Amino acid sequence: MHTKRITNHGRMVIPKEILDVFQLKEGDRVDITHDERRIIIEPHRQRYVCAVTGKVTNEAIRIGEAWISKEGLTEIIKYLNLS
C-alpha cells in the first residue's frame, strides 16, 4: 500500500511501480470513478454507445456520426435480410 498526499490542486503522484504494472506512461489516460467507500482509478478503456442497441461497448465501428457494435451490426443484418 502507498499513502500519498493530495496537493492543493487535487493532484497526487501514482508510484512508478504501479505505473509499470499497468504499463502506463506520461500522457496516458485513466478513468476515475468511486463507490460508497473507494476512489477507483483504472487505465482508460475507450467505450462507445451503440446507436442500434443503446448498449455500452468497448468495440465499435463508426458509420457517419454513429458508433455501431458487433451486436448492432448483427441486428442490422437481420433487419436487412427480412426486407
Backbone as JSON, one array per atom type, in Angstrom:
{
  "sequence": "MHTKRITNHGRMVIPKEILDVFQLKEGDRVDITHDERRIIIEPHRQRYVCAVTGKVTNEAIRIGEAWISKEGLTEIIKYLNLS",
  "N": [[0.84, -1.18, 0.0], [0.43, 2.26, -0.69], [0.76, 5.46, 0.66], [-0.33, 8.61, -0.12], [-0.05, 12.17, -0.44], [-2.47, 14.62, -1.18], [-2.31, 17.38, -3.3], [-2.85, 21.01, -3.1], [-4.08, 21.49, -5.47], [-5.51, 19.27, -5.97], [-4.07, 17.09, -6.86], [-2.07, 14.07, -7.12], [0.7, 11.8, -6.92], [1.11, 8.87, -8.77], [2.71, 5.95, -7.82], [5.73, 4.82, -9.44], [6.17, 2.05, -9.69], [3.56, 1.03, -9.74], [2.57, 2.27, -12.02], [4.19, 0.97, -13.87], [3.32, -1.71, -13.63], [0.77, -1.55, -14.78], [1.43, -0.68, -17.24], [1.43, 2.07, -17.84], [2.11, 5.34, -19.03], [3.53, 8.65, -19.27], [1.11, 10.96, -20.36], [-0.82, 9.06, -20.92], [-4.25, 8.09, -20.39], [-6.5, 7.86, -17.6], [-9.34, 6.36, -16.02], [-11.48, 7.64, -13.58], [-13.46, 6.73, -10.97], [-15.95, 6.06, -8.43], [-17.16, 4.32, -5.52], [-19.29, 3.72, -2.7], [-17.31, 3.62, -0.76], [-14.76, 3.8, -1.84], [-12.24, 5.31, -3.95], [-11.73, 4.82, -7.32], [-9.27, 4.12, -9.61], [-8.53, 3.48, -12.89], [-6.86, 2.13, -15.81], [-7.58, 3.88, -18.8], [-10.28, 2.87, -20.81], [-11.52, 2.86, -23.97], [-14.87, 3.53, -24.61], [-17.98, 2.96, -26.16], [-21.27, 3.97, -27.16], [-23.6, 2.05, -28.62], [-25.41, 2.88, -31.48], [-27.52, 1.4, -32.38], [-28.26, -0.67, -30.53], [-28.09, 0.67, -28.12], [-26.47, -0.03, -26.06], [-23.5, 0.03, -23.99], [-20.26, -0.44, -25.2], [-16.97, -1.86, -25.72], [-15.89, -2.18, -28.18], [-16.41, -0.94, -31.39], [-17.56, 0.26, -34.58], [-17.3, 3.2, -36.55], [-19.86, 4.76, -38.25], [-20.69, 7.22, -40.26], [-21.86, 9.59, -38.1], [-22.38, 7.84, -36.09], [-21.76, 5.21, -33.69], [-21.39, 1.77, -34.02], [-21.91, -1.37, -32.64], [-20.71, -4.84, -32.68], [-22.89, -6.43, -32.06], [-24.92, -4.67, -32.72], [-24.48, -4.48, -35.49], [-25.14, -7.08, -36.21], [-27.88, -7.01, -35.66], [-28.68, -5.16, -37.61], [-28.06, -6.57, -39.95], [-29.84, -8.75, -39.67], [-32.25, -7.35, -39.9], [-32.04, -6.33, -42.53], [-32.08, -8.69, -44.01], [-34.69, -9.44, -43.71], [-36.08, -7.76, -45.3]],
  "CA": [[0.0, 0.0, 0.0], [1.14, 3.53, -0.74], [0.0, 6.6, 1.17], [0.09, 9.81, -0.84], [-0.68, 13.43, -0.05], [-3.11, 15.33, -2.28], [-1.9, 18.79, -3.3], [-3.95, 21.97, -3.07], [-4.72, 21.45, -6.79], [-6.19, 17.98, -6.09], [-3.19, 16.15, -7.57], [-1.21, 13.16, -6.38], [1.59, 11.05, -7.8], [0.97, 7.41, -8.74], [4.06, 5.38, -7.77], [6.25, 4.26, -10.69], [5.98, 0.59, -9.75], [2.17, 0.78, -10.13], [2.5, 2.65, -13.44], [4.84, -0.1, -14.63], [2.45, -2.9, -13.63], [-0.34, -1.32, -15.7], [2.03, -0.18, -18.48], [1.0, 3.45, -18.04], [3.21, 6.28, -19.2], [3.11, 10.05, -19.35], [0.18, 11.24, -21.44], [-1.91, 8.08, -20.95], [-5.44, 8.5, -19.67], [-7.08, 6.94, -16.62], [-10.73, 6.61, -15.65], [-11.62, 7.77, -12.13], [-14.84, 6.57, -10.51], [-15.99, 5.79, -6.99], [-18.35, 3.71, -4.94], [-19.56, 4.32, -1.4], [-16.16, 3.6, 0.15], [-13.45, 3.83, -2.51], [-11.94, 6.02, -5.2], [-11.22, 3.78, -8.21], [-8.51, 4.64, -10.75], [-8.26, 2.39, -13.82], [-6.43, 2.56, -17.14], [-8.73, 4.28, -19.65], [-10.76, 1.99, -21.87], [-12.46, 3.56, -24.83], [-16.2, 2.94, -24.58], [-18.88, 3.55, -27.14], [-22.68, 3.63, -27.04], [-24.08, 1.59, -29.92], [-26.59, 3.61, -31.95], [-28.59, 0.45, -32.67], [-28.7, -1.37, -29.32], [-28.07, 1.56, -26.97], [-25.6, -0.6, -25.04], [-22.11, 0.48, -23.95], [-19.36, -1.48, -25.68], [-15.56, -1.47, -25.86], [-15.53, -2.29, -29.59], [-17.45, -0.45, -32.29], [-17.08, 0.96, -35.77], [-18.01, 4.46, -36.75], [-20.53, 4.93, -39.54], [-21.16, 8.6, -40.18], [-21.68, 10.11, -36.74], [-22.84, 6.82, -35.16], [-20.94, 4.07, -33.34], [-22.18, 0.54, -34.13], [-21.23, -2.53, -32.07], [-20.91, -6.09, -33.42], [-24.28, -6.82, -31.81], [-25.73, -3.76, -33.53], [-24.34, -4.89, -36.89], [-25.94, -8.3, -36.35], [-29.27, -6.58, -35.73], [-28.88, -4.53, -38.92], [-28.06, -7.65, -40.95], [-31.12, -9.45, -39.53], [-33.28, -6.46, -40.44], [-31.91, -6.26, -43.98], [-32.47, -9.99, -44.56], [-36.15, -9.54, -43.66], [-36.68, -6.85, -46.3]],
  "C": [[0.88, 1.23, 0.0], [0.22, 4.61, -0.18], [0.55, 7.85, 0.51], [-0.67, 11.02, -0.33], [-1.26, 14.08, -1.3], [-2.73, 16.8, -2.17], [-3.11, 19.71, -3.25], [-4.66, 22.08, -4.42], [-5.45, 20.13, -7.01], [-5.38, 16.92, -6.8], [-2.47, 15.24, -6.59], [-0.37, 12.39, -7.39], [1.31, 9.57, -7.64], [2.38, 6.83, -8.77], [4.46, 4.68, -9.08], [6.01, 2.77, -10.78], [4.55, 0.23, -10.14], [1.98, 1.16, -11.6], [3.09, 1.55, -14.31], [3.96, -1.35, -14.73], [1.35, -2.75, -14.67], [0.12, -0.74, -17.04], [1.51, 1.2, -18.85], [2.22, 4.35, -18.15], [2.65, 7.7, -19.3], [2.22, 10.27, -20.56], [-0.96, 10.24, -21.55], [-3.07, 8.6, -20.12], [-5.86, 7.42, -18.67], [-8.53, 7.34, -16.38], [-10.81, 6.64, -14.14], [-13.1, 7.7, -11.79], [-14.8, 6.35, -9.0], [-17.21, 4.96, -6.66], [-18.52, 4.33, -3.57], [-18.32, 4.47, -0.52], [-14.81, 3.82, -0.52], [-13.42, 4.79, -3.69], [-11.27, 4.97, -6.08], [-10.55, 4.44, -9.41], [-8.12, 3.45, -11.61], [-7.69, 2.93, -15.12], [-7.66, 2.84, -18.01], [-9.02, 3.21, -20.68], [-11.77, 2.77, -22.68], [-13.79, 2.82, -24.81], [-17.1, 3.7, -25.53], [-20.32, 3.15, -26.8], [-23.17, 3.29, -28.44], [-25.37, 2.32, -30.29], [-27.77, 2.69, -32.23], [-29.14, -0.15, -31.38], [-28.83, -0.46, -28.12], [-27.18, 1.08, -25.85], [-24.19, -0.02, -25.14], [-21.23, -0.69, -24.34], [-17.94, -0.95, -25.77], [-15.11, -1.5, -27.32], [-16.69, -1.8, -30.44], [-16.78, 0.16, -33.52], [-17.91, 2.22, -35.93], [-18.57, 4.5, -38.16], [-21.2, 6.29, -39.49], [-20.85, 9.14, -38.81], [-22.02, 9.06, -35.68], [-21.78, 5.75, -34.91], [-21.84, 2.84, -33.34], [-21.34, -0.62, -33.6], [-21.43, -3.75, -32.97], [-22.36, -6.56, -33.27], [-25.22, -5.95, -32.64], [-25.67, -4.12, -35.01], [-25.15, -6.16, -37.17], [-27.42, -7.96, -36.47], [-29.58, -5.95, -37.09], [-28.96, -5.6, -40.01], [-29.37, -8.44, -40.89], [-32.24, -8.63, -40.16], [-33.24, -6.44, -41.98], [-32.32, -7.57, -44.64], [-33.99, -10.17, -44.56], [-36.81, -8.7, -44.74], [-36.94, -7.55, -47.61]]
}
